Amino acid sequence: MQQFAGHPTATDPEGVAQAFSHVAGDAPRSSIAHGLAAAFLSNETPPFGQLVSQLFVRGDPQLQAGLLNQLLDDVSPAMLNALAASVGELFTQNGHATLTPAQVADITPPQVAEIAATAQQHNPGVVERVAAFFADHPQLVNSLDSASLKVALSKMAQVH
C-alpha cells in the first residue's frame, strides 16, 4: 500500500486494479470507505455522480436499489420533486424514497448520475454514506477507472 501513498500515478491501470483488489481484501472496511470517499471527492477523478453511475450499472438489482436508497435517504421532499421531472416519481405516499429492486430496472445510468449529484448538493454527507456502502462491495469498486482507484489506494495508505 505504501507505494501509492507517495506516488499514486506510478503504476499501470491493470496493476492498480490488481493492487486495489489485493489491498481491499485485507483492509478494514473503514479504510476502504475513507479511500472511496477521497476518490469520490477528488479533482483527479470523474465527478461523484459519474462514479456512482459507473458502479450502479455493474451491480445487481438488489445492490442498485440499496445504492439509490442510500442516495435518497434523508432528502427533502423538494429535492425528490426536483428529481421527479427527469427521473420520475421516486417516493412513496409518505414522501420518503424507498425503492425496490424491481423499481430500479427502468432507471438509467444518466439518471443515477443526476440523483447522485443532486443528493450531494443537498446533503454533502451522502458521499461518505455511499463510500461506506461500497466498502462492503470492493469487487465492484475494483471496476472503477485507474485514477479513482489510485486516489482510493493513496488515501487508504495514509489511513492504514
Secondary structure, DSSP 4 states (H G I P E B T S, - for coil): -HHHHH-TTSS-HHHHHHHHHHHHHHS-HHHHHHHHHHHHH-TTS--HHHHHHHHHHHS-HHHHHHHHHHHHTT--HHHHHHHHHHH-----TTS-----TTGGGG--HHHHHHHHHHHHHH-TTHHHHHHHHHHT-HHHHTTS-HHHHHHHHHHHHHH-
